[in-house]
Amino acid sequence: MGPFSTPRRALLALLALSAWPLKGSCLVSPRSGRLLRDRATGDGEPLPAYRNASLCINERVEDLLQRMTLEEKAGQMFHAMLFMGPNGTLDEGSEAARRNSTDFMLGDQFLTHFNLVGDIIDAQQTAEFYNRVQQRALETRLGIPITLSSDPRHHFTENVGTGFNAGRFSQWPETLGLAALRDPELVQKFAEIAREEYLAVGLRAALHPQVDLSTEPRWARIAGTFGEDAELTAKLLAAYIKGFQGEKFGSTSVSTVTKHFPGGGPMENGEDSHFVYGKNETYPGNNFDYHLIPFKAAIAAGARQMMPYYSRPINTPFEPVGFSFNKQIVTDLLRNDLGFEGIVVTDWGLITDTYIAGQYMPARAWGVETLSELERATRILEAGCDQFGGETRPELIVQLVREGVVSESRLDVSVRKLLREKFILGLFDNPFVDPEAASRVVGNDYFARLGNEAQRRAYTLLTNKQDILPLRNIASDTKFYIEGFNATFIENRGFVVVSKPEDANYALLRLAAPYEPRPGGFEAGFHAGSLEFSAEERARQAAIYAAVPTVVDMMLDRPAAVPEVAESATAMLASFGSSSEAFLDVVLGLAEPEGKLPYDLPRSNAAVEAAMEDVPFDTKDPVFRFGHGLRYASQCNDATNGTSGGYKGLL
């Protein structure tokens, strides 16, 4: 999702988007922990119904809704970025960064949905910050609690010299790594652990899972997906949602936002729709329905929220405008045809031009670029969306209602759903967290151990000539030439690191998948373009392969086209978010690779260009196919010791 966010005339009532159904039941709010203070007045006024936890949630929602001003309703419909100030204080904002203060967003704009920005390196401090924000929200006229969301936080990041800092979340492979293990039970366990860590610091909405299918290998956002296969993705995402939301959605749940509807994978030429040159999504293979399979599974699994992507469909029966502006996509397809009754939040930055990381970024209003900000906002509401992601422009919605372009009853449709989600999550009755408990829960030894194990298991063995791996029982004076990780990791294990390949017994290379660097502070973070190494880089690597037996760890955030590595390296591993310690454990036989590729690895960039963006597994003669993964040769003769070298796991 991008960091920052409208179109036209009078708005229909959209009766089809009315209240979230109760299935005939009366949900009552949970009551536990530290409660919001009683807001009954001192002169004998009764407690407002919306604060009475013994009442049914629908009754509480309707009571609160009728008390809200137009401005307060408009504020609910924005999902903004939230920064933490120094030492866990409220952020004072930044004019240079075009960022409002937290106090202004809560007290003047009436926003209550926020996406937490920045790393969590101290769980207790983060929990204390969250409580401060909740307390400030409590001090507003109606005391509506905030809902704090997060992008994925559990994938591994290297931190040389410190490893897992106290207070950090447990670190797991990317979802591609979970897909490599093909284990729904492990995915659910991961999500349950992530839920506990989220809850501990106050995070109540997950801006994931990302269930786009990687049918266009050049796309820069494949790392967050489950890969190329729709059925595998559907199976794993159901476990993912269940783990985050629990058996029953309620006060111990984290709400999930499944993205990016109707599937962001088939990007024209593999470009990304954060940028104007990548705004088109294309279906030359007429395979639109294939990309809906994961979303149907998400709805069946109880997905609470959905996020459409920035892209606009081209050469389809749908209007060629961005998906969040597209009534055919949001209302006709998602709501009416697929039966989704939950919240639809737009991707970030569809209304307002801005700067991200110093780079100018126009609003991602693809297909409606000529519309005004007011017209863009109108189109999003007409399409059937409930909330504007990454924007802080409630004054636009207020103006639209006052000018008669949008009815207040249309706002009620969305605000009702947004408030109901808060009530079901228990935020009105128990909004605070225990900071001391957060420090004990987040990154605890058990959670960290399971994450570490998954990093190692997700390694995928692609080639292993003469069964060179694992390097068990090698002498302490063994010399290694290394690239891509710090020498201390090897030296701490008692081995020698040399500076030239020809002086080594083995070379260990951790290589990032190829990409073409892009300019710009924000754009530079997208690994896009060719999947091949340059001629110069191939020649450089070839010299190493010729000089010494070489083990390559290809870090596959995208499906690299590197047949020369498979052919010339002595062994080739694929990883999907793992530490250097995990890599060395696998190489030295202290752990075994169990992964299977979550997508094809193409033979060349030309093969990808000749393939169709929306069709899976259609590049010519891939180097390795989806599901490929070898195992280490058995050391023992007993039947319980695994499989022999060269075994290809079942798909």
N, C-alpha and C positions, 0 to 999 in steps of 0.2 A: 504494500500500500504506500502511496506517496505521502509526503509530509504535509501538503496544504490544499480549496473549492470555490439552467436557471430559466426558463424561457417564457411563455407568451400569455395568451388572453385568458378569458374567464374560465374558471375551474368548475368542473362538474362535482357533484357531491360525493362521488365514488362510494356509493353505498356498499359495494362489494367489499370494501376495506373496513367494515365496521368493527365492532369490538372483537377482541380475541376470545374464542369460544371457551366455555368452561366445561364442556362435555357433560353438562347437567349437574356438576358438582359445585359445592360452595367451599372454596379454598379459604382457610383461616390463616392469618399470619402467625409465624412462630414467635414465641416469646422467650427470650433467654438473654443473658449477658447484660451489658451496660445499655440501658435504654435511653432514648432521646428524652430530654426533660419534658415534663408535663407543660403544655403550652396553654392550659386553661387559664383564664384571667383571674386576678385576685378578687374580683367582685362577683364571683359566683357563677360565671358563665360555664356551661358544661364543656367537657372535653370534646373537641371536634370529632366527628365520626371517623375521619381519615386517620386519626391518631388512636383509635380504639382497636386494639389488636384482637379483640374477641369478635369483631364483625367480619363478615365475608369480604374478600378482597374486592370484588366488583362494587360493593356498596362503598367501600373506602375510596376506591378510585373515583367513582362518580361524585362523592362528596368533595374530594379535593379538586376535581376538574371544575366544578361549578363555582368554587371559590377563587379560581385563578384569573388574573387579568390577562388581557391579550399579550402583553409583553412577557409575562411569566410562561405562557404557553409557547410562545415563539422561542424562548430560551431553551426549552426542553428539546427542541428539534435540531440542535447543533451538538456536534461531538468534536470537542476541541483538544488541542495539544496542551498538556499540563507539565510544566517544568518545576523542579524542586529548587528552592533557593538555598543559599549557603547554610550548612548544618541543619538541613531539614526544615527551613523556614518557608513561608509562602513566597513565591516568586514575585518580585516587584515589577516585572515586565522589562521590555527593552525597546526603546524607540528605534534604535539602529537595527534591531532584529525584527522589527514590525510585530512585536509581541505584547499583548495586553497583560496587565498584572492579574494574578489570581483573584485578588480582592475585587477588581473591576468586573471580571467575568462572572463571579458569583453574585456580587451585590448589585451590579448595575445592569448586566446583560441577562442575569438569571439562568446561566448555564449550569447544568448539573451532570453532564456526561463528558468524561475526559479520558484521553489516552496518555498514559504516563510516558514521558520522554526520558531517555538516558539509562545508563546501566544501573542495576541494583548491586551495590558493593557492600552495603551495610543494611541488613534486613531490619534491624531494630530502628535505625534512623528513618528508613523508608516508612515503616509502620507508624512512627511518631509523626512524620510528615502527613501521612494519610489522615491520621486523627485530627491534626490541625485543620486540614482542609474540610473535613466533615464538621468540625466545630464551627468553622466560619459559615458553612452552608446552613447549619442549624440556626444561626443568628439572623438569617433572612426572614422575611415576613411569614412565609409558610413553612420554613425549615425543611425543604425538600432535600434529602440526602443525595450525595453525589454517587455516581456509578463510575468506577475507575477501570479502564481497560488497558490491554497491553498487546503489542505485537509479540511474536514468539521470542522467548528469552532463554530457552534451555539448550540451544545448540552450542556445541563446543567452540570456545575461543581460546587460542594459545595465550598464555600469560607467563613468559619465561621468568623463572626465578621465584615465583610465588605460587604457581599452580592454582588450586582452588582456595581463594581467599575466604576467610570466615564471613558469613553473611551472604555469600553468593548462592544463586540457585544451583542445584545439581546440573551437571552438564552431560548432555546426551548427543548422539549423532543427529544430523538433520533428519527430517521426515523421509528423505531418500534412503537414509541408512536404516530406518525402521522398515521401509518398504523392502530393502534388501534382505531383511530377516524373515519377511512373510509371516509374521506371528501376531495375529490379532490380540492374543492375551498379553503379549509384551507391550503392544501399543496402548491397550487399556491401562496396564500398570503404569506406563510412562505418564499417561494423562491423569491418572489418579494422583500420582506424586506431584505432577505439575500443579494440579488443583490445590493440593495441600499447601504448596509453597505460595501460590497465588493468594489463597485465602488468608494466609498468615500476614501478608503485608497489605491487604485490602483490595487486591485486584479481583473484580467480580465479573469481568467480561474478557473473553479471549478473542482477539481479532484474527482468528484462525479457527479451523484448519483451512489451508489452501489446497483445493482439490482440482486445480487445473491439470490437464493432461499434457505431457511433454511431447506432443506429436510434431512440434517444430523444434528441432534440437538446438537451433541458434538462439532461441528466446532467452533473455537474461534472467528470468525469474523461476527457472526450473528447480533451483536448490530447495525451495520451500514446498515442493509438491511431493506426491507419492510415486511419481514416474509416469510411464507411458501407457500402462494398461488400465482400462476403465474398471474392470471387474475387481482387480486387486485394490485399486484405490477405493472403490465402494466398500469393500470388506473392511479395510483398515480404518477408513474415516468413521465408520459406524462405531468401531471400538473406541476411537479417539473421542468422539462426541460423548459416548457413554461414560468414559473416564472423567471427562471434565464436568459433565452435568450431573452424574450420578444416576442411580436407578430411578429416582424421581426428582424432577426439577424443583428446587426449593432453597431453603436458607443455607445449605452447605454446598450449593452448586456454583459453578462458574458458567455463565452464559457464553455460548459459542457463536461466532460470526463466520459462517461458511462462505468462502470466496474462491473465485470471482465469477459470479453468474453472468452468462450461461457457459462459462469456461473460457479462460484467457489464453489457452495454449496455441490456437491456430493463428498466430500473428503473422501478417504479411511480411515475407522476407526475414522473419525472426526478430523484427524490431519490437520495441516495447512502447505501449501507448501512454506512458508518462510524457512522451515527446511527440511533437507534431509529425515527425517523419515516421512514427510508428503507430499512428492512430487507427490503422485499418486492420480488421480481423476478417479472414477470408476462408472460404470453404470450397476449394476447387474439387474436392472429392465428394461433395454433397454429404458430408459426414457430420453434420450439425448435431444429430441426435446422439451420436457416440459421446459427445462431450457433456450431455445432460445426465448420463448414467450416474456419476458420482453425486449430483445434486438431488436426484430422485432418492438415492440411498440416504443422503443426509436428512431429507425431509422425513423419510420413514424412520430414521433414528431419533427424531425429535429435535432437529436443529431449530434453535430459537431465532436466529437472525441470519440474514443473507446480505452480501455485498456484491453488487454488479461491478464489472470492470470498466475501465475508462474507454475501451475500444468502441469503435462503431463497426457494425457488420456491413460488408460490401458484397454485391452480387448475390443477395439473398432476398427472400420475400419481405424482410424486415426493413423498416426505414433506416437509412444509413446515418444514424445519429448515435452518440454515445449511449451505452446501455442504460445508464441511470436517467437519461432523458427520454427513454424509449418505452412508451406505454405498451407497445406490442410485446416487449420483452418482460417488463416488470408486472404489469397487470394481466395481460392476456395469457402469457406463457407461464410465468412463475406462480402467480396467484390463482388464476382461473384454471389453466390446464393442469398444472402440477399440484395445486391445492395447498400452496404454502400460505399460512395464516399469520406468520410472525412478522418481525420487524425487518424492514429493508433500510439499511444505512448505505449511503453512497460512498464511493471511494473518495479519497482526499482531494480537495481543491478543484471543485467543478464550477465555482462561481467567480472567484476572485483571482486576478493576476497577483503574483508574489515573487519573492526571491527565496530560494532554498540553497543553503550552503554557499551563498554569494552568487548563485546563478539565477538569472531571470527565468521564471517559469510562468508562462501564460496559463490561465485556467484551462483545465482539460475538458473543454466544452466542444468536443469533436463533433462536427456536423452542424453545430449551432453557434459557431464562433462569432457570427455577426450580431447575435442577440445581446441585449443589455443584461446587466446583472439581475435586474428584476425579472426580465423575461426568462432568463435561465432558471431562476428559482421557481418560477411558475411551471415551466416545463417539467422540472424534477417532481414537483408535487402532482402535476397532472399524470405523470408516468406511474405514480403509485408509491413513490419512496416516502419513508417516514422521517428520515433524519439526514442532515447534511454533514458529511464527514470532513474534518480538518478545517472547518470554517467557523468564524465568529461574527456572523452578520445577521443576528435576529431582527435588526431594524428593517431589513428588506422584507421579511415576512409580515411584520407589523404594517408596513406601508402597503403591501399588497392587499391586506384585509381592509384597511381603512379606505383604500381606493376602490373597493368592491371587486377586485380582480379575483381574489381567493376568498372563499367563505370561512368564517371562524369555525363552522361545523366541520370543514375539511381538516383544519388543524386538530380538532378534537379527536378525529379518527386516529391520527398518529400519536398524539399526546396520551391518549387513553392506553394505547399499547405500551408506550414507553414507561408510563407510571406503573402500570400493572407489573411490568418486569421488575421494577424496584421493590414493589410490595412482596412479590413471590420470593425474591432473593432475601427478604427479611431486613432490608436496609432501613426502612422506617422505624423498625422496632429494635434493631441491634446494629447500628451503623459502625461502631468502633471496633478496633482490634487490639490485641494485647501485644505491645512491642517486645516484652521480654520473651513471650512465647514464640514470637516470630524469629528471634535469634536462635532459639532451640530447634525450630522446625526446618527453617530454610537451610538447604545444603547439609543436612545432618549426615552422619556417617553412612547410614543405611541407604538414603536416597543417592548420595554420591557414589556409593559402591555399585548400585544398580546401573547408574548412568555410565560409569567407567566400564562395566562389563559389556554394556550394549555397544559402546564405542569399539571395543575389541571384536566382538562377535560380528559386527556389521561389515568388517573388512571383507572384501571380495577378492579371491585369488583368481586372476585371469590367466596367467601363464606361470609355469614352474618347471623350467628345463632341468632335466636330470634330478628332479626333486631336490633342488638346492635349498629350498626352504622346508623346514625351519633350520636356522643356523644353531643347532644345539651343540653343546659341549665344545665350543671353539676355545682356543687358547687365549689366555689373558693378554698376550702380546699381539693379538690380531689387530691389524691396522685397517681403519676405515677412512675412505674419502666420503664426505657427506655434503649434501646441499639441501636447503629448505628447512633446516632446523638447527638448533644450537648445539655446539660440540659438547657442552656440559652433560647433555643427556646420555651421550656415549661414554664420556670419561667417567661419569658417576657410576657406570657399570663396570669399570675397570679395564676398558679397552682404550686403544690409541687412535687418535684422529690425526690424519696427515693432510697436507695441503694440495697434493697432486695425485691424480688417479693412478698414475704408474707406480707410485710408492705404496699403494694400498693392496690389501688382500681382497677387499670387497668395497664396492661403492653403494651407498644408500642415498637415493634421491627422492625427496618429497617435492613433487612438481604440481603446480596449479594447472588446471585445465586451460588450454589456450583461449585467448580472446583478443580482440582488438581494442586497445585503450581508447577511451572517448574523452573529450575535453569537458571542462566545467566542473564546479565543485560538487554538484549533485550527480550529474550524468556520469562522471568518472567512476562512480560506484557500481555501474551496471556492466557486467561482463557479457558483451555482445559481439556480433561480427563472426569472423571466421573461427571454425573449430580446429584449425590446423596450426601447428607451430610454423614459424617462418623458416625459410631455407637456412638462414644463419643459425637459428636455434637448433634445427635438426642436425646440422653439421657439428655443432658444438657437442650435442649429446652423443652423436655417433662416435666421436673421439673417445668419450668416456667408456661407451659400451665396448669399444675395441681394445681398450687398455686393461680392463679389470671386470670380473664378474659383477654385474650391477643389478640391484633390486630397486625397482621404481614403485613409489607410492603415488599414483595419479589421483589427485584430490578433485573428484568429479562433481563440482557444482553445476556442470553442464556436460552433455555427452561428447567427449573429445573424439576427434578423428585423428588418431595417432597410430596407424598400423606399423610405423617404423619402430615405435617403442615396443609393441607386442612382439615384433620380429627380432629385435636386436638385444633387448634387455634379457638378462638371465631369468628374472622373475618379475612379474608385474602384478601389483595389487591396486585395487580401487578403494578409495575411502570417501566417506560422506559426512565429514565433520568428526575429527578424532584428534587426540593429543599425540605429541611425539612419543610420549611414554607408551601409549597404546600401540603405536606403530612398532616400536622396538620390542614390546612384548610379543607381538605377532611374528615379527621377523626371527626372534630368538626362541620361539617355541613355548613361551610362557602362556600364550593364548592362541587360539586357532581361529582362522577366518571362517565364517559360516555364511557370508552373504551371497546373494545371487543378484545379478544386475537388474535394476528396476526399469531399464530402458535399453534399446539397442545402442551399440557404439558404432557410428557410421564409418565407412572406409575413407571418405573424403568430404570436403566441403562441397565439391561439385555434385556428389551424390545427394547431399541434402538439398541443394538448390534445385535439382531435378525432381525431387519428391514433392508431395502435396502437404501443405501445412496442417491440414485437419485429419490426415490419415495416419494411424500408427503403424510402425514396423514396415515402412514402405521405401526405405532407402536401399539402393542396390548393393548387394553383397556386403553387409555389415561385417566388421571385424569380429565382433562378439554380439550375440543375440541376447535379448531379454531372457533372464533366467540363468545365464551362464555363470558358473561359479565352481571352482575346483576345491578339493579338500586336501589336507596334508596326508601323506602316506602314513599308514599305521605303523607304530613302533612295535606293536605286540601282535601275537597270533590269536588272542582270544577274540571271540565274536562280538564283544561289547565295546571294542575300542575304536569305533568310528569306521570310516571308509578309506579305501585305498586312494593313493594319488591318482589324479586324472578323472576322478568321479565328477560328473556333472549333476548337481542337485536337480530334483524335480522342479518343474515350473510352479 
